[in-house]
Amino acid sequence: MGKRRRVAERRNKRPAVVAGMIAVVVGGAGLGAYALYGGGAAAEDGSATAERKPAVRTGPLSATEVTTAARAFLTAWQQGRVAQAAAATDDPTAATALLTGYTKDARITGVTLTAGTRAGDKVPFSVKGTVTYRKTAAPLTYNSALTVVRRAKDGKPLVDWHASVVHPDLADGDTLVTGESGTPPVKALDKDGGELTAKKYPSLATVLDGLRERYGKKAGGTAGVELRVVRGKASQAKKSSDKTLLELSKGTPGTVRTTLSAALQAEAERQVASRSRASVVLMRASTGEILAVANSNHGFNTAFQGSLAPGSTMKVITSSLLIEKGLASADKAHPCPKYFPYGGWKFQNDDEFEIENGTFKASFARSCNTAFISQAGKLDNDSLTKQAQQVFGLSLNNWSVGVPTFDGSVPVQSAAQMAASLIGQGGVRMNPLNMASVSATVKSGSFHQPYLVDPSVDDRTLATAARTMSSSTLSQLRELMNYTAAYGTAAEAMSGLGPDYGAKTGSAEVDGQEKPNGWFTAYRGDLAAAGVVQAAGHGGDTAGPIVAALLEAAG
């Protein structure tokens, strides 16, 4: 036995440890090399496992455990040993399906994986391979990452399986496919006929995917051959579009003209680039034409598809409701105590301020929460939902913008949750497109559904609102927003942009976030805009400067 073990050890290609680097050369035709950096050497020869059952390990993973688990997975994947690679994860079934499809459906071969520096339990790695379809081939390179976790039942370190391990653009349930594209490419144009590309305008990558999905077959192009992400049910539910990762042969694009302004799109890109997790939308209030949309994070179009609590920007809609019902009036006295209990919750204002003997306009401008919560008992559970739907065209899931969008959600709630909805918390969810539309409705006097492609292009019908606000309600709502832009929480950001303007700030608390999401919605002349900066603080200081700069650039 001793001799046999020593012979086996001599044959084993043990890792060579050089200055903290573990290098493993994987044999086999066309398979290349794999290097794992940042770990330590693992002393594994398997001799102990046959003699005794190891104790279940708990606690944080060691560097050796992380690098060893990562090496086992990446080496097996590179060698095409799908079963072994999948067994190195905490979800072998899902891993087997996607790794099998990687070769069979995505047609990716000759894979070389090179790991970067380990950061805690995470190991980044690069991927190089070749995508082949019939007689056409193209090189593929990209970066991804994996995270190692400890399995609870036996303490074994395994790769935490998600589809994004295979490719960062994959969500769980998505697949990779190479073949003739079912949808021809499109050439997107701005409102003046200039070409819009993701290279020049990075925020438009998801928008261009959406345009292709909707108009590719209608715009007169022909399909090419490509590697693409095919969205699964979960991604489809979020209205995510299929995405092209690599073109093996180009199709002939059709042409789709949008409402975007090249100059304003460029300005929007510049503004969000200065902030992490920032999104903004600019539109024409009188028509609904979208002039610019930008996100600092380019993988998901938060500006159009985000679903976030809008905080105090929701008070624009709530104020219209209270004024219509005679529960508030711009220049009449209105309570703003430090606290107000409702439905078992104790609501308070930011920094516990109060306004004594103040007006509703003063409460709106300073964003007094209790001024709104105090009126909850005088409303029906569905009052806010109806106001959002009937006047502002929201929460009906019927917008037809030209690309996928989330159209806001104002569910019917009760007790404390209903009260929280009045100040943009509870179950209320919006995105910058929705809140830009709210300001546009106030400015124009009626709801005009936002759109990116003129409805005449495909004879689609735009959504409408059931009714408009009364002239008295509209006049007072404009007065509230104008006063806030001039003297309230939006004054610093909107300085110099008046007098034909209005704004509302917002801060939305999010569980697990140290700082709230900052919101800002405003109009100036015939233009309306809204933005959000997530986990950054108050809207006047975060999203406000982005929105104001875009409105100023638009003239």
C-alpha positions, 0 to 999 in steps of 0.5 A: 500500500505504501509503495502504491501510494508513493507511485500515485503521488509521483504521477499526480501533477501537483500544483507548483507554488510560486510567490503565492500563485497556484498554477494548474496546467490542464491537458487535452487538445485545445484546452489551454491553461488555467491560473488561480491567483491569490490563494495558498497551496492546498495539501490534498492527496486524499489519503485521510478521507478513506480512513476517517470521516472528517468533522463538519466544518463551520465558520468563515472559509479559509483562503485555501478552501476558497481557492481549492473549490474554485479550482475544482469547478473551473478546471472541470468546466474547462476540461468539459467534465460537466458532471464534475463541474456541477458537483462542485456547486451547490445546485448541480441540477441547474449547473448541469443544464446550463454548462451542457447548453454552453457547449451544445446550444451556445456552441462555445468550445476551446475554453480557457479560464484564468482566475484573478485575485481572490477577494474574500470568498469571491474569485473573478475569472476571465473566459476565452473561447471560440463560438462556431456555427456551421462554417462561421467562427468567432473568438469570445472573451469576457470576465465573470466571477464566482463565490464560494459558500460552505454547505450547511450539512457537511461544511463542504466549500462549494461554488454558489451557483447562479447563471451569472457565473457562466456569463454576467449577463445571465439571470437565473433561468436564462440560457445562451444560444448561438444560431440564426437570429429570429429578430433582425437587427435595427439601426436606431436613430435620434429625432434628427436622423443621427444614429444612436449606438451603445458605444456612444451612449452606454445607457442605451444598450438595453433600450436598443435591445428593446427596440430590436425585440419590438421592431426588428421584424417590422423595420425591414432588416434581415437576421444574422448569426449571433450568440445571444442571451435568451431570457427565461420566465423570471426575466420575461416577467421583469420585461427584460429583452433578449441580448446579443453578446456576439455577432458571428455574421451581421444581418442587415438592420432595419431603421427605427427613428426615436424621439431621443435628442442626441445632445440631451442624451449625451448630457444625461449620460454625463450627469449620471456618470458622476454618481453611482446607481443614478437614473434620469429621464427627460420628456416633453410635457405637452406630448409625452416624447422622451428626449433622454434616458440614462443610467449609471449602471448599464446592465438594467434600465432602472429609469424605465423598468425600475420598481422603487418606493418613490418617497416624498415625490409621491406627495404630488399625487397625494396632494392632488387627492387631498385638494380634490377632496377638500382635505387640504388647500395651498394657503389654508392652515394645515397640521404638521406635528412632529409625530402622528400615529396611524394603524399601529405605526408612529410616523414622524418627520425628518429630524422630527421637525414640526411646523406650527400654525403653518399652511399646506403649502409650507408642509409640501415645500418642507416635505412634512410627512405628518401633514399627509399621514394625518389625513389617512383616516379621512380617505378610503383604502383605494382613494390613492390608487384611483387617483394615480390611475384615473388622473396620472395614468399610472398603475394600469400596466398599459403603457406602450412606450416602444420598449419594455417599461414598468408603469408604476404600482399603487396597490390598494392597502389598508391601515398603516400601509395605506398611510405609508403609501401617501408619502411614497412608502408602503407598497407604492413603486415607481421609476424615473419615467413614471415620476417624470410623467407625474410632473409632466401631467401637472405642467400640461394639465393632463396625462400624456403617455410617455413614448420613445417611438412615435405610435404612427410607426406601428399604429399602436394606441397610447394609454390615456387617463380617465379624467383630468384634475379640476382647474382649481386643483391643478392651479394649487398643485402648480403653486405647491411645486413652484413654491417648493422649487423657489423656497422649499427643499428643491430650491438649491437644485433649481436655483436660476431656472425659474420662474416657470418651474416646479419641483418636489424632492423625495427620500425613500427608506429601504430596508438594509440601506444606511442611506435612503434613495434620493428622488427628484421630479420637476418641470421647467417650461414644457419639459419634465424630468425625474431622477433617482440616486439609490442609497445616496441620501436626500433627493435635493442633494443627490438626484436634484442636481442631475435633474436640474442640469438636464432641464437647464441644458434643454433650455 
